[in-house]
Amino acid sequence: MNLPLNIDIRQILLHMLNFVLLFGGLYFILYKPVKNFMEKRAKLYSDMDEKAQNALKSAEDCKKSYEEKLAEADKEIAEMKVKAQAAAEQNAKEISKKAKNEADELLNKARALAEYETQESLRHANAEISKIAVSAAKKIVFDSTNEAFDAFLKAKGDAEGEK
């Protein structure tokens, strides 16, 4: 059976059968393993992507949590700082008040001591003045008395000598 242009139908059918066998063999030998490999690879990358997304979400949650904790810690630090400042101011006021009281007490003692010393000095000065006045009076009296006695004796001696 010869067809025009020298085409043989058996040859065409044999080539088609070879093509179908080749296609079937290649399908089972190459396509299925490559397809399975590609599916495994796609699954691997999708799992890795999912894990990365989960890790990223977890990291973002941790970051938010830490930022909240950090903000709370900052607030606590600010509160503690305010409390510490208030306590320091209170302590400073108490120390200042105590020092002022001690200074006033010391000043009062110093004034009392100064007053006592002044009184003692005046008392000693008065005693000295009294001693000096008594001594001066004694000298005046005794000197006058001795002079008077001497004058009396002299006058008596003169009177006896004239007789």
C-alpha positions as CSV (number, residue, x, y, z in Angstrom):
1,M,0.0,0.0,0.0
2,N,1.6,2.9,-1.3
3,L,0.1,6.2,-0.8
4,P,1.0,9.2,-2.8
5,L,4.2,10.8,-1.8
6,N,5.6,7.5,-0.9
7,I,3.9,7.4,2.6
8,D,3.7,4.1,4.3
9,I,0.9,3.8,6.9
10,R,2.7,1.0,8.7
11,Q,5.7,3.1,9.2
12,I,3.6,5.9,10.5
13,L,1.8,3.6,12.9
14,L,5.2,2.1,14.1
15,H,6.5,5.6,14.7
16,M,3.4,6.5,16.6
17,L,3.7,3.3,18.7
18,N,7.4,4.1,19.3
19,F,6.4,7.6,20.3
20,V,3.7,6.3,22.7
21,L,6.1,3.8,24.3
22,L,8.8,6.5,24.5
23,F,6.4,8.9,26.1
24,G,5.0,6.3,28.5
25,G,8.5,5.2,29.5
26,L,9.7,8.7,30.0
27,Y,6.6,9.5,31.9
28,F,7.2,6.7,34.4
29,I,11.0,7.0,34.5
30,L,11.4,10.8,34.5
31,Y,8.2,12.7,35.1
32,K,6.9,11.0,38.2
33,P,10.3,11.2,40.1
34,V,10.8,14.8,39.0
35,K,7.3,15.7,40.0
36,N,7.7,14.0,43.4
37,F,11.0,15.7,43.9
38,M,9.5,19.1,43.0
39,E,6.5,18.5,45.3
40,K,8.8,17.5,48.2
41,R,11.0,20.6,47.5
42,A,7.9,22.9,47.3
43,K,6.6,21.3,50.6
44,L,10.0,21.8,52.2
45,Y,10.2,25.4,51.2
46,S,6.6,26.0,52.3
47,D,7.3,24.4,55.6
48,M,10.4,26.5,56.0
49,D,8.4,29.6,55.1
50,E,5.7,28.6,57.6
51,K,8.3,28.1,60.3
52,A,10.0,31.4,59.5
53,Q,6.6,33.1,59.6
54,N,5.8,31.5,63.0
55,A,9.3,32.4,64.3
56,L,8.9,36.0,63.0
57,K,5.4,36.2,64.7
58,S,6.8,34.8,67.9
59,A,9.8,37.2,67.8
60,E,7.4,40.1,67.2
61,D,5.2,39.0,70.1
62,C,8.3,38.7,72.3
63,K,9.5,42.1,71.2
64,K,6.1,43.6,72.1
65,S,6.1,41.8,75.4
66,Y,9.7,43.1,76.1
67,E,8.8,46.6,75.1
68,E,5.8,46.5,77.4
69,K,7.9,45.2,80.2
70,L,10.6,47.8,79.4
71,A,7.9,50.6,79.5
72,E,6.6,49.2,82.9
73,A,10.2,49.1,84.2
74,D,10.7,52.7,83.1
75,K,7.6,53.7,84.9
76,E,8.7,51.9,88.0
77,I,12.1,53.5,87.8
78,A,10.5,56.9,87.4
79,E,8.2,56.2,90.4
80,M,11.2,54.9,92.5
81,K,13.2,58.0,91.5
82,V,10.4,60.3,92.6
83,K,10.0,58.4,95.9
84,A,13.8,58.5,96.4
85,Q,13.9,62.2,95.7
86,A,11.0,62.8,98.2
87,A,12.7,60.6,100.8
88,A,16.0,62.5,100.2
89,E,14.3,65.8,100.6
90,Q,12.5,64.7,103.7
91,N,15.8,63.4,105.2
92,A,17.5,66.7,104.2
93,K,14.8,68.6,106.0
94,E,15.0,66.4,109.1
95,I,18.8,66.7,109.1
96,S,18.6,70.5,108.6
97,K,15.9,70.8,111.4
98,K,18.0,68.6,113.7
99,A,21.2,70.6,113.0
100,K,19.3,73.9,113.5
101,N,17.9,72.6,116.8
102,E,21.4,71.5,117.9
103,A,22.8,74.8,116.8
104,D,20.1,76.7,118.8
105,E,20.8,74.5,121.8
106,L,24.5,75.1,121.5
107,L,23.9,78.8,121.1
108,N,21.6,78.9,124.2
109,K,24.3,77.0,126.2
110,A,26.9,79.4,125.0
111,R,24.8,82.4,125.9
112,A,24.1,80.9,129.3
113,L,27.8,80.2,129.8
114,A,28.6,83.7,128.7
115,E,26.0,85.1,131.1
116,Y,27.4,83.0,133.9
117,E,31.0,84.0,133.1
118,T,29.9,87.7,133.0
119,Q,28.2,87.3,136.4
120,E,31.2,85.5,137.8
121,S,33.5,88.3,136.4
122,L,31.3,90.9,137.9
123,R,31.2,89.1,141.2
124,H,34.9,88.7,141.2
125,A,35.3,92.4,140.2
126,N,33.0,93.5,142.9
127,A,34.9,91.4,145.4
128,E,38.2,92.8,144.2
129,I,36.7,96.3,144.3
130,S,35.5,95.7,147.8
131,K,38.9,94.4,148.9
132,I,40.6,97.3,147.3
133,A,38.1,99.7,149.0
134,V,38.5,98.1,152.4
135,S,42.2,98.1,152.0
136,A,42.2,101.7,150.9
137,A,39.8,102.6,153.8
138,K,42.1,100.7,156.2
139,K,45.1,102.6,154.9
140,I,43.3,105.9,155.1
141,V,42.0,105.1,158.6
142,F,45.2,103.6,159.9
143,D,47.4,106.1,158.2
144,S,45.2,108.9,159.6
145,T,45.1,107.2,162.9
146,N,48.8,106.8,163.0
147,E,49.3,110.3,162.0
148,A,46.7,111.5,164.5
149,F,48.3,109.3,167.2
150,D,51.8,110.6,166.2
151,A,50.4,114.2,166.2
152,F,48.8,113.5,169.6
153,L,52.0,112.1,171.0
154,K,54.0,114.9,169.5
155,A,51.6,117.5,170.9
156,K,51.6,115.9,174.3
157,G,55.4,115.7,174.2
158,D,55.5,119.4,173.3
159,A,53.1,120.2,176.0
160,E,55.1,118.4,178.6
161,G,58.3,119.9,177.4
162,E,56.8,123.4,177.8
163,K,55.9,122.9,181.3
